[in-house]
Amino acid sequence: MTKVAIKNENITSFGGIYHIMDVFSKLGFEKLTESVLGRRRCRGKAFCHGRILGSLFFSYLCCEDCLEEINALTGQFRQRPGALLPGADTVGRGLKELAE
């Protein structure tokens, strides 16, 4: 006989990316990028380089090929508790800072 588990959690099509976010968090991706790239120049910035690169990477994993499409995904990413990722404009500014 097959047992069925009933879950009270929201099930989304982005469930796999949540697992990858957890792995990045456990591996210390943000601390690693900050140690390699340094802190962002201006003080008081809400997002570090790790979150900016993470947002870009996660959007590519979700088959988004345009920077502006990150905004469509941030709503889905925010359904995961504790997920705080920047939008496309912040990612663009962060990448521009890295290019300088």
Secondary structure, 3 states (H helix, E strand, C coil): CCCCCCCCCCCCCCHHHHHHHHHHHHHCHHHHHHHHHCCCCCCCCCCCHHHHHHHHHHHHHCCCCCHHHHHHHHHHHCCCCCCCCCCHHHHHHHHHHHHC
